[in-house]
Amino acid sequence: MKKQEIHPQAIVAPGAKLGKGVKVGAYAMVGEDVELGEGCTLHSHAVVQGPSKFGKNNVFHPFSVIGGDPQDYTFRGERVQLVAGDGNIFREYVTVSRGTKKGGGRTSLGNENFFLSYAHVGHDCQVGSNTLFVNGATLAGHVTVEDFVTIGAFCPVHQFCRIGRYAYIGASTVITQDVPPFSKIVTERETKSFGINTIGLERKGFSPERLQTLKRAYRLLLRAKLNTTQALAEMRESLGDSADVRELIKFIESAERGIVK
């Protein structure tokens, strides 16, 4: 029989139910009406609140708060819950809210979901199984996420939206409508270079002469209607005496993913 391991500095409410082999680390807290299935692990400082019920082998990393009160102005302490399956991983600072009475009273998670740091699941959301929430992925209330979905870093999903099975949402993409299954959704990228970091370089002691040379190099790179190869050749020809320009050239020539221009 697997023995429970409860650190003496952990707080476990009298009404909590812990299965075989549950581990609760120092300063972790298990609230009232929480049920943890066999093999669940709370690392130090993790917080699980109830009413909530978890299956087997869920892992709660430090400073995650799972099963907290819904972030909703209308919440008045009604009995609402979170229900989760097996093998979910909640990394640092992940938050998952319980449901609201008006939303059906229940937030649910399936099995084998991986929530990276700072991800958030709002009240009354329904999340399937085998999903990946990258750092900072955020669900507003009442969102449905089906199985095998990936939600990229810092993606906010508007309330009541649905994300279909196997969909992939790229980083920093704002979702305000339903995402069809099997699709790839990525916001348009328009990142551009605006030349040298003049103020920052001045503060680091760059002389006016060094700054002027770098400005000339960047004009060749960004504004001379030359492709990158031509711009580098011109830099090497006209500005090659500058150690800063040689560093810039070496960096660009070694880029494996291209450069921001």
VEXNULO-430434 format. One record per residue (C-alpha): x, y, z. Coordinates in steps of 0.5 Angstrom, whole numbers, padded with zeros to 4 digits, always signed. Example, Ala and Ser with C-alpha at 12.3 -4.5 7.8 and 13.67 -1.06 7.14 Angstrom:
<atoms>
+0025-0009+0016/+0027-0002+0014/
</atoms>
This chain:
<atoms>
+0000+0000+0000/+0003+0007-0002/+0003+0011+0004/+0001+0019+0004/+0007+0024+0006/+0004+0030+0009/+0010+0035+0011/+0009+0037+0018/+0009+0045+0016/+0003+0043+0011/-0004+0045+0012/-0009+0040+0010/-0017+0041+0012/-0020+0036+0016/-0026+0035+0011/-0021+0034+0005/-0020+0027+0003/-0013+0024+0001/-0012+0018-0003/-0006+0013-0003/+0001+0016-0004/-0001+0023-0004/+0004+0027-0002/+0004+0034+0001/+0010+0039+0001/+0012+0044+0006/+0007+0050+0006/+0002+0047+0001/-0005+0048+0003/-0011+0043+0002/-0018+0046+0003/-0024+0044+0005/-0028+0039+0001/-0022+0037-0003/-0021+0030-0006/-0015+0028-0008/-0014+0021-0012/-0008+0016-0011/-0001+0019-0013/-0003+0026-0013/+0003+0031-0011/+0003+0038-0008/+0010+0041-0008/+0011+0046-0003/+0007+0053-0003/+0002+0050-0008/-0006+0051-0006/-0012+0047-0008/-0019+0049-0006/-0025+0046-0006/-0030+0044-0007/-0026+0040-0012/-0025+0033-0014/-0018+0030-0018/-0017+0024-0020/-0010+0020-0020/-0003+0023-0021/-0004+0030-0021/+0002+0035-0020/+0001+0041-0017/+0008+0046-0017/+0009+0051-0012/+0005+0057-0012/-0001+0054-0017/-0008+0056-0014/-0013+0051-0017/-0020+0051-0015/-0020+0058-0013/-0026+0062-0012/-0029+0064-0019/-0027+0071-0021/-0034+0074-0022/-0037+0080-0019/-0044+0076-0018/-0040+0070-0014/-0043+0070-0007/-0040+0064-0004/-0045+0059-0007/-0043+0052-0007/-0039+0051-0014/-0034+0046-0016/-0028+0044-0020/-0027+0037-0023/-0021+0034-0026/-0019+0027-0029/-0012+0024-0028/-0005+0026-0030/-0006+0034-0030/+0001+0038-0029/+0000+0045-0026/+0006+0049-0026/+0008+0055-0022/+0003+0060-0021/-0002+0057-0025/-0010+0059-0023/-0016+0055-0025/-0023+0057-0022/-0029+0054-0020/-0035+0055-0023/-0041+0060-0022/-0048+0058-0021/-0050+0062-0027/-0045+0058-0031/-0047+0051-0029/-0043+0051-0023/-0038+0047-0025/-0031+0048-0028/-0028+0041-0031/-0021+0039-0034/-0020+0032-0037/-0014+0028-0037/-0006+0029-0038/-0007+0036-0039/+0000+0041-0038/-0001+0048-0036/+0005+0052-0036/+0007+0057-0031/+0002+0063-0031/-0003+0059-0035/-0011+0061-0033/-0017+0057-0033/-0023+0061-0032/-0030+0059-0029/-0034+0055-0032/-0029+0053-0037/-0029+0046-0040/-0023+0043-0042/-0022+0036-0045/-0016+0032-0045/-0008+0032-0047/-0008+0039-0048/-0002+0044-0048/-0003+0051-0045/+0004+0055-0046/+0006+0060-0041/+0001+0065-0040/-0005+0062-0044/-0011+0065-0041/-0018+0063-0042/-0024+0067-0040/-0030+0064-0037/-0035+0059-0040/-0030+0057-0046/-0030+0050-0048/-0023+0047-0050/-0023+0040-0054/-0018+0035-0054/-0011+0035-0056/-0011+0043-0057/-0005+0047-0056/-0006+0054-0054/+0001+0058-0055/+0004+0063-0050/+0000+0069-0048/-0006+0068-0052/-0012+0070-0049/-0019+0067-0051/-0025+0071-0050/-0031+0068-0046/-0036+0063-0049/-0031+0061-0055/-0030+0054-0057/-0023+0051-0059/-0024+0045-0063/-0020+0038-0063/-0013+0039-0065/-0013+0046-0066/-0006+0050-0065/-0006+0057-0063/+0000+0061-0064/+0004+0065-0059/+0000+0072-0057/-0006+0071-0061/-0012+0074-0059/-0018+0069-0060/-0025+0072-0060/-0029+0067-0064/-0029+0060-0065/-0023+0056-0067/-0025+0050-0072/-0022+0043-0070/-0015+0041-0074/-0014+0049-0076/-0008+0053-0074/-0009+0060-0072/-0003+0065-0071/-0004+0073-0071/+0000+0077-0076/+0007+0078-0075/+0009+0085-0076/+0016+0086-0072/+0020+0091-0075/+0027+0094-0073/+0028+0101-0073/+0035+0102-0073/+0040+0102-0067/+0038+0103-0059/+0041+0110-0059/+0039+0112-0052/+0041+0105-0049/+0048+0105-0052/+0049+0112-0050/+0048+0110-0043/+0053+0105-0044/+0058+0110-0046/+0058+0109-0053/+0062+0115-0056/+0058+0119-0062/+0063+0116-0067/+0061+0109-0065/+0054+0111-0066/+0055+0114-0072/+0058+0108-0075/+0053+0104-0073/+0047+0108-0076/+0051+0108-0082/+0051+0100-0082/+0044+0100-0080/+0042+0105-0086/+0045+0100-0091/+0042+0094-0087/+0035+0097-0087/+0034+0103-0092/+0039+0102-0098/+0034+0098-0102/+0040+0092-0101/+0038+0085-0100/+0042+0082-0093/+0048+0079-0097/+0049+0086-0101/+0048+0090-0095/+0053+0086-0091/+0058+0086-0097/+0058+0094-0097/+0059+0094-0089/+0065+0090-0090/+0068+0094-0095/+0066+0101-0092/+0065+0100-0085/+0070+0094-0084/+0075+0098-0079/+0069+0098-0074/+0069+0093-0069/+0062+0094-0067/+0060+0093-0075/+0065+0087-0075/+0061+0084-0069/+0054+0086-0073/+0056+0082-0079/+0059+0076-0076/+0052+0076-0072/+0048+0076-0078/+0052+0071-0082/+0051+0066-0076/+0043+0067-0076/+0040+0060-0077/+0033+0063-0076/+0034+0070-0080/+0034+0077-0077/+0029+0082-0076/+0029+0088-0081/
</atoms>
